[in-house]
Amino acid sequence: MLWFILDSPHKYAYFRSCGGNQMSKLFVERHLDGNYAVERSGADRASAILPTQAEAIARAEEIDPNAEILVERVRNTSVGGRDQWRKP
């Protein structure tokens, strides 16, 4: 099993909960400045930084149409809280 150091503890927890599979995953994550980054797990830098979550999701689909896209929750909802991953 390969291990990666991921820059977000939530990405690391998700990676571990999935058994560390090598399936292609793209994460859409909110930055402190309000922009959204598209990142692969284990990447040193973002593949794209966009002003809205919708644009970031669309860009992630362009980058790798076959990847599993996971979006960081930015508010509490009835189905999940902040800092959890959801599918678009």
MODELLER restraints for C-alpha pairs under 7 A, 6 or more apart:
rsr = mdl.restraints
at = mdl.atoms
rsr.add(forms.Gaussian(group=physical.xy_distance, feature=features.Distance(at['CA:4:A'], at['CA:42:A']), mean=5.73, stdev=0.5))
rsr.add(forms.Gaussian(group=physical.xy_distance, feature=features.Distance(at['CA:5:A'], at['CA:42:A']), mean=6.16, stdev=0.5))
rsr.add(forms.Gaussian(group=physical.xy_distance, feature=features.Distance(at['CA:6:A'], at['CA:12:A']), mean=5.64, stdev=0.5))
rsr.add(forms.Gaussian(group=physical.xy_distance, feature=features.Distance(at['CA:6:A'], at['CA:41:A']), mean=6.51, stdev=0.5))
rsr.add(forms.Gaussian(group=physical.xy_distance, feature=features.Distance(at['CA:6:A'], at['CA:42:A']), mean=5.06, stdev=0.5))
rsr.add(forms.Gaussian(group=physical.xy_distance, feature=features.Distance(at['CA:24:A'], at['CA:67:A']), mean=4.90, stdev=0.5))
rsr.add(forms.Gaussian(group=physical.xy_distance, feature=features.Distance(at['CA:24:A'], at['CA:68:A']), mean=6.32, stdev=0.5))
rsr.add(forms.Gaussian(group=physical.xy_distance, feature=features.Distance(at['CA:25:A'], at['CA:40:A']), mean=6.03, stdev=0.5))
rsr.add(forms.Gaussian(group=physical.xy_distance, feature=features.Distance(at['CA:25:A'], at['CA:41:A']), mean=6.52, stdev=0.5))
rsr.add(forms.Gaussian(group=physical.xy_distance, feature=features.Distance(at['CA:25:A'], at['CA:67:A']), mean=5.19, stdev=0.5))
rsr.add(forms.Gaussian(group=physical.xy_distance, feature=features.Distance(at['CA:25:A'], at['CA:68:A']), mean=4.74, stdev=0.5))
rsr.add(forms.Gaussian(group=physical.xy_distance, feature=features.Distance(at['CA:25:A'], at['CA:69:A']), mean=5.86, stdev=0.5))
rsr.add(forms.Gaussian(group=physical.xy_distance, feature=features.Distance(at['CA:26:A'], at['CA:38:A']), mean=6.57, stdev=0.5))
rsr.add(forms.Gaussian(group=physical.xy_distance, feature=features.Distance(at['CA:26:A'], at['CA:39:A']), mean=5.57, stdev=0.5))
rsr.add(forms.Gaussian(group=physical.xy_distance, feature=features.Distance(at['CA:26:A'], at['CA:40:A']), mean=4.67, stdev=0.5))
rsr.add(forms.Gaussian(group=physical.xy_distance, feature=features.Distance(at['CA:26:A'], at['CA:41:A']), mean=6.72, stdev=0.5))
rsr.add(forms.Gaussian(group=physical.xy_distance, feature=features.Distance(at['CA:26:A'], at['CA:60:A']), mean=6.64, stdev=0.5))
rsr.add(forms.Gaussian(group=physical.xy_distance, feature=features.Distance(at['CA:26:A'], at['CA:67:A']), mean=6.42, stdev=0.5))
rsr.add(forms.Gaussian(group=physical.xy_distance, feature=features.Distance(at['CA:26:A'], at['CA:68:A']), mean=6.22, stdev=0.5))
rsr.add(forms.Gaussian(group=physical.xy_distance, feature=features.Distance(at['CA:26:A'], at['CA:69:A']), mean=4.85, stdev=0.5))
rsr.add(forms.Gaussian(group=physical.xy_distance, feature=features.Distance(at['CA:26:A'], at['CA:70:A']), mean=6.24, stdev=0.5))
rsr.add(forms.Gaussian(group=physical.xy_distance, feature=features.Distance(at['CA:27:A'], at['CA:38:A']), mean=5.62, stdev=0.5))
rsr.add(forms.Gaussian(group=physical.xy_distance, feature=features.Distance(at['CA:27:A'], at['CA:39:A']), mean=5.16, stdev=0.5))
rsr.add(forms.Gaussian(group=physical.xy_distance, feature=features.Distance(at['CA:27:A'], at['CA:40:A']), mean=6.14, stdev=0.5))
rsr.add(forms.Gaussian(group=physical.xy_distance, feature=features.Distance(at['CA:27:A'], at['CA:69:A']), mean=5.89, stdev=0.5))
rsr.add(forms.Gaussian(group=physical.xy_distance, feature=features.Distance(at['CA:27:A'], at['CA:70:A']), mean=4.89, stdev=0.5))
rsr.add(forms.Gaussian(group=physical.xy_distance, feature=features.Distance(at['CA:27:A'], at['CA:71:A']), mean=5.84, stdev=0.5))
rsr.add(forms.Gaussian(group=physical.xy_distance, feature=features.Distance(at['CA:28:A'], at['CA:36:A']), mean=6.45, stdev=0.5))
rsr.add(forms.Gaussian(group=physical.xy_distance, feature=features.Distance(at['CA:28:A'], at['CA:37:A']), mean=5.57, stdev=0.5))
rsr.add(forms.Gaussian(group=physical.xy_distance, feature=features.Distance(at['CA:28:A'], at['CA:38:A']), mean=4.70, stdev=0.5))
rsr.add(forms.Gaussian(group=physical.xy_distance, feature=features.Distance(at['CA:28:A'], at['CA:39:A']), mean=6.58, stdev=0.5))
rsr.add(forms.Gaussian(group=physical.xy_distance, feature=features.Distance(at['CA:28:A'], at['CA:56:A']), mean=6.48, stdev=0.5))
rsr.add(forms.Gaussian(group=physical.xy_distance, feature=features.Distance(at['CA:28:A'], at['CA:57:A']), mean=6.65, stdev=0.5))
rsr.add(forms.Gaussian(group=physical.xy_distance, feature=features.Distance(at['CA:28:A'], at['CA:70:A']), mean=6.19, stdev=0.5))
rsr.add(forms.Gaussian(group=physical.xy_distance, feature=features.Distance(at['CA:28:A'], at['CA:71:A']), mean=4.67, stdev=0.5))
rsr.add(forms.Gaussian(group=physical.xy_distance, feature=features.Distance(at['CA:28:A'], at['CA:72:A']), mean=6.16, stdev=0.5))
rsr.add(forms.Gaussian(group=physical.xy_distance, feature=features.Distance(at['CA:29:A'], at['CA:36:A']), mean=5.49, stdev=0.5))
rsr.add(forms.Gaussian(group=physical.xy_distance, feature=features.Distance(at['CA:29:A'], at['CA:37:A']), mean=5.25, stdev=0.5))
rsr.add(forms.Gaussian(group=physical.xy_distance, feature=features.Distance(at['CA:29:A'], at['CA:38:A']), mean=6.61, stdev=0.5))
rsr.add(forms.Gaussian(group=physical.xy_distance, feature=features.Distance(at['CA:29:A'], at['CA:71:A']), mean=6.34, stdev=0.5))
rsr.add(forms.Gaussian(group=physical.xy_distance, feature=features.Distance(at['CA:29:A'], at['CA:72:A']), mean=5.28, stdev=0.5))
rsr.add(forms.Gaussian(group=physical.xy_distance, feature=features.Distance(at['CA:30:A'], at['CA:36:A']), mean=4.47, stdev=0.5))
rsr.add(forms.Gaussian(group=physical.xy_distance, feature=features.Distance(at['CA:30:A'], at['CA:37:A']), mean=6.32, stdev=0.5))
rsr.add(forms.Gaussian(group=physical.xy_distance, feature=features.Distance(at['CA:31:A'], at['CA:37:A']), mean=6.89, stdev=0.5))
rsr.add(forms.Gaussian(group=physical.xy_distance, feature=features.Distance(at['CA:35:A'], at['CA:49:A']), mean=6.55, stdev=0.5))
rsr.add(forms.Gaussian(group=physical.xy_distance, feature=features.Distance(at['CA:35:A'], at['CA:50:A']), mean=5.67, stdev=0.5))
rsr.add(forms.Gaussian(group=physical.xy_distance, feature=features.Distance(at['CA:35:A'], at['CA:51:A']), mean=4.56, stdev=0.5))
rsr.add(forms.Gaussian(group=physical.xy_distance, feature=features.Distance(at['CA:35:A'], at['CA:52:A']), mean=6.36, stdev=0.5))
rsr.add(forms.Gaussian(group=physical.xy_distance, feature=features.Distance(at['CA:36:A'], at['CA:49:A']), mean=5.55, stdev=0.5))
rsr.add(forms.Gaussian(group=physical.xy_distance, feature=features.Distance(at['CA:36:A'], at['CA:50:A']), mean=5.26, stdev=0.5))
rsr.add(forms.Gaussian(group=physical.xy_distance, feature=features.Distance(at['CA:36:A'], at['CA:51:A']), mean=6.04, stdev=0.5))
rsr.add(forms.Gaussian(group=physical.xy_distance, feature=features.Distance(at['CA:36:A'], at['CA:52:A']), mean=6.16, stdev=0.5))
rsr.add(forms.Gaussian(group=physical.xy_distance, feature=features.Distance(at['CA:36:A'], at['CA:53:A']), mean=5.85, stdev=0.5))
rsr.add(forms.Gaussian(group=physical.xy_distance, feature=features.Distance(at['CA:36:A'], at['CA:56:A']), mean=6.16, stdev=0.5))
rsr.add(forms.Gaussian(group=physical.xy_distance, feature=features.Distance(at['CA:37:A'], at['CA:46:A']), mean=5.89, stdev=0.5))
rsr.add(forms.Gaussian(group=physical.xy_distance, feature=features.Distance(at['CA:37:A'], at['CA:48:A']), mean=5.68, stdev=0.5))
rsr.add(forms.Gaussian(group=physical.xy_distance, feature=features.Distance(at['CA:37:A'], at['CA:49:A']), mean=4.37, stdev=0.5))
rsr.add(forms.Gaussian(group=physical.xy_distance, feature=features.Distance(at['CA:37:A'], at['CA:50:A']), mean=6.40, stdev=0.5))
rsr.add(forms.Gaussian(group=physical.xy_distance, feature=features.Distance(at['CA:37:A'], at['CA:56:A']), mean=6.68, stdev=0.5))
rsr.add(forms.Gaussian(group=physical.xy_distance, feature=features.Distance(at['CA:38:A'], at['CA:46:A']), mean=5.63, stdev=0.5))
rsr.add(forms.Gaussian(group=physical.xy_distance, feature=features.Distance(at['CA:38:A'], at['CA:47:A']), mean=5.50, stdev=0.5))
rsr.add(forms.Gaussian(group=physical.xy_distance, feature=features.Distance(at['CA:38:A'], at['CA:48:A']), mean=5.19, stdev=0.5))
rsr.add(forms.Gaussian(group=physical.xy_distance, feature=features.Distance(at['CA:38:A'], at['CA:49:A']), mean=6.39, stdev=0.5))
rsr.add(forms.Gaussian(group=physical.xy_distance, feature=features.Distance(at['CA:38:A'], at['CA:56:A']), mean=6.22, stdev=0.5))
rsr.add(forms.Gaussian(group=physical.xy_distance, feature=features.Distance(at['CA:38:A'], at['CA:60:A']), mean=6.20, stdev=0.5))
rsr.add(forms.Gaussian(group=physical.xy_distance, feature=features.Distance(at['CA:39:A'], at['CA:46:A']), mean=4.68, stdev=0.5))
rsr.add(forms.Gaussian(group=physical.xy_distance, feature=features.Distance(at['CA:39:A'], at['CA:47:A']), mean=5.47, stdev=0.5))
rsr.add(forms.Gaussian(group=physical.xy_distance, feature=features.Distance(at['CA:50:A'], at['CA:56:A']), mean=5.67, stdev=0.5))
rsr.add(forms.Gaussian(group=physical.xy_distance, feature=features.Distance(at['CA:69:A'], at['CA:87:A']), mean=6.23, stdev=0.5))
rsr.add(forms.Gaussian(group=physical.xy_distance, feature=features.Distance(at['CA:70:A'], at['CA:85:A']), mean=5.69, stdev=0.5))
rsr.add(forms.Gaussian(group=physical.xy_distance, feature=features.Distance(at['CA:70:A'], at['CA:86:A']), mean=5.47, stdev=0.5))
rsr.add(forms.Gaussian(group=physical.xy_distance, feature=features.Distance(at['CA:70:A'], at['CA:87:A']), mean=5.01, stdev=0.5))
rsr.add(forms.Gaussian(group=physical.xy_distance, feature=features.Distance(at['CA:70:A'], at['CA:88:A']), mean=6.89, stdev=0.5))
rsr.add(forms.Gaussian(group=physical.xy_distance, feature=features.Distance(at['CA:71:A'], at['CA:85:A']), mean=5.32, stdev=0.5))
rsr.add(forms.Gaussian(group=physical.xy_distance, feature=features.Distance(at['CA:71:A'], at['CA:86:A']), mean=5.16, stdev=0.5))
rsr.add(forms.Gaussian(group=physical.xy_distance, feature=features.Distance(at['CA:71:A'], at['CA:87:A']), mean=5.93, stdev=0.5))
rsr.add(forms.Gaussian(group=physical.xy_distance, feature=features.Distance(at['CA:71:A'], at['CA:88:A']), mean=6.38, stdev=0.5))
rsr.add(forms.Gaussian(group=physical.xy_distance, feature=features.Distance(at['CA:72:A'], at['CA:83:A']), mean=5.94, stdev=0.5))
rsr.add(forms.Gaussian(group=physical.xy_distance, feature=features.Distance(at['CA:72:A'], at['CA:84:A']), mean=5.75, stdev=0.5))
rsr.add(forms.Gaussian(group=physical.xy_distance, feature=features.Distance(at['CA:72:A'], at['CA:85:A']), mean=4.69, stdev=0.5))
rsr.add(forms.Gaussian(group=physical.xy_distance, feature=features.Distance(at['CA:72:A'], at['CA:86:A']), mean=6.41, stdev=0.5))
rsr.add(forms.Gaussian(group=physical.xy_distance, feature=features.Distance(at['CA:73:A'], at['CA:81:A']), mean=6.80, stdev=0.5))
rsr.add(forms.Gaussian(group=physical.xy_distance, feature=features.Distance(at['CA:73:A'], at['CA:82:A']), mean=5.04, stdev=0.5))
rsr.add(forms.Gaussian(group=physical.xy_distance, feature=features.Distance(at['CA:73:A'], at['CA:83:A']), mean=5.47, stdev=0.5))
rsr.add(forms.Gaussian(group=physical.xy_distance, feature=features.Distance(at['CA:73:A'], at['CA:84:A']), mean=5.47, stdev=0.5))
rsr.add(forms.Gaussian(group=physical.xy_distance, feature=features.Distance(at['CA:73:A'], at['CA:85:A']), mean=5.97, stdev=0.5))
rsr.add(forms.Gaussian(group=physical.xy_distance, feature=features.Distance(at['CA:73:A'], at['CA:86:A']), mean=6.68, stdev=0.5))
rsr.add(forms.Gaussian(group=physical.xy_distance, feature=features.Distance(at['CA:74:A'], at['CA:82:A']), mean=5.31, stdev=0.5))
rsr.add(forms.Gaussian(group=physical.xy_distance, feature=features.Distance(at['CA:74:A'], at['CA:83:A']), mean=6.64, stdev=0.5))
rsr.add(forms.Gaussian(group=physical.xy_distance, feature=features.Distance(at['CA:75:A'], at['CA:81:A']), mean=6.40, stdev=0.5))
rsr.add(forms.Gaussian(group=physical.xy_distance, feature=features.Distance(at['CA:75:A'], at['CA:82:A']), mean=4.98, stdev=0.5))
rsr.add(forms.Gaussian(group=physical.xy_distance, feature=features.Distance(at['CA:76:A'], at['CA:82:A']), mean=5.23, stdev=0.5))
